[in-house]
Amino acid sequence: MNETRLGFEITRILETQNIFVRLETDFNGSSGQFRIRHAYGQLGNFLVGQTWSLFSNVTSSPTMVNNDGPTGSVTLRTPQIRYSGQAKRGFSWAVALEYSRPDLTVTDFDTSGISIVQLIPDLTSRFVWEGKLGVVQLSAVINAISKKDPSNKITNTLGIGGSLSGTVDIPGEHELLYQFTYGKSISHFISTFSGTGNDAVFNPETQEFEGLLSFGGFLSYGIDWRLIKLTSHISIGYAQLSNKDFQPDDSYRNSLSLSIDSFWNLAEGARLGVELIYGQRWDKSGATGQATRISSLFYYDF
C-alpha cells in the first residue's frame, strides 16, 4: 500500500511555448510517510523542481517488483534547475544544477561535532543518442560534500562520476537493458549504497574524510510474451566499494543479485508481478551472507 501513487499533470497551451506541471506523490517515505516523488514545472527547454536526476536513466531499468531496481542501479530524484536541448541525428542533451544529499557518517571516531551543510549544488549533464538499434545515454556529475566543524570551519570533499546506460532492441519483442556507473564520493547516487554513509569515510589518523570509489552496474534481458500478455526480465546486478585500510573488517565491500521478474496484464491498467531474487554480500574481511526472496505486486493504473 505504501507504493500507491497519487498525482496529476497539467498542460497550459500558450502562443509560443506550453507550460507543463507535474505533481506525483506516494506513501513510501520513512515509516510509510506521505512524500513527494515529482513536483516540477517546465516551460520550453527549462525545467524547475524535483524529478529524476540527469545522472539517472529509468528508461534503461527493467520492470521489477523490487522498487529499488537491480543491484547497482541509479534511480535518484533531486530538486534541480535544468536546461535541455535537441541536436540533429537523434542527439539530445541536458545540463542541470541539482541538490543531492551527501551520504557519510559523522558520528564515528569522535566526530560528532561535524555537520553537513551543503553549499554547492551538483553539476550534472546528460547526452542521449537514439538510433535504430536502441538508445545510448552518457551522464556525468561533479559534486562537493561540504562539512562544518565545531569551530564553523567549512571543508569540501570533491566527488566526480560517470555513467553509461541504455537499451538495445532485439528482433522478436526482446530487449537488452544496461547501466554502468563509476566515480568517487558518489555512492549516494547508487541505490545499493543509499543511506550507508559511504560517500566518504573518516580517517582517524589524519582526522579527515576520504572519498570512496564506487561502482554499480547491471544487465537485464527482457521478453514480451504478447500472446499470453506477459513480460519478463532476467537481471544481474553488481555493486562494489573500494575500502580503505583503516576501515573495520565488517565494512561493506561488494554485492550481487540475480532476479527473475514477470508481469501479467490481467486487464487494461491492471498488472500482477512476481519476482524471484537471489542476493549475496561480501564484507572487507571476506565474510559473506546470502538470501533468496519471492515477492509479488499488484497494481492498477487509472
Steps between C-alpha positions, in 0.01 A plus 500: 500500500794735565579511127153630408553812288277804464567789266399716209643668191396834353585650161421863426515588131660836425565676170874421493583232762285273712521481880505149646457425873523160667435398862536138610491365856498169686509362856841335474695744716660416832262277705234529230486879503344701219767638266545685171653303212478760224406867522620719213404746234634520147495790254662421168853375566504607867393277789490596869403267785552142615523210256746238378863606519685532170735238646209251501350312207172333595430404137790253519372338823295179476148469640547339841295426811795631703450876502876575522583331170795265438810509719725784382228706331460879524144618569526836677260795494637845584391865517657664195516776243540344156548613142452251215588520134447299182765440237485337160518128418329375814722682751364684804670651803428664834689673782378573852579630845369242747487443874575147618551437870855375574524169681772458763515404865601789729449334838790251496858558616408787731372719213157580643575871474510484118184583306407495133416841354468458125601833345583410140244336266587198288581564135351227281481440126345247268554412133258264326515339156197318355555266207338207326653248742411684821606785725837590654539747788817650646467689830747683722489665843731725701402549864656647815432376853513797739583431865502742795699430818421635851708813426277571193786423260364362172688245289396334174553150361477490119309223329486411132336218306381373167231262378432306180150360452247416236287246317559265208196397296516134393267360229214288627382728786824460695721768658827539688522766772826612659649755738855546632605772747839583648636790702639642821279625786182430301378183675172673602399501133517118489188353660692208656712738712235762576488568875816303582726805552759399242557817297804558722640336814684657795871425537582506875871556432466809280170614655368552146228348286621305195278434201423143394494370145176322416374292208153378414358335194250251362389313190138404440348292221130556431241297308147608408272195476219679318282194440460441873529868601814438708830690520811358668846628594807310614743739671843475656642791701828571676626775732839559664680746729877552520560454874773691684760321717376677814138388457372221730486142369118494489486792253291447186718397203288361218174325416314343211146393420324281246128551447216372280192723468177433312197729466165376373254747349174388661295778341555849364696684771517198736823300539620223730874463555703217654873513576759243603826662612828368640757730657844471659719748688869500592666702777855634501612199707361258242203402717191444291124462525229404255123492471221398264161672488171463314282813471178595325336828402159595365422847366239681298550819299203731453 
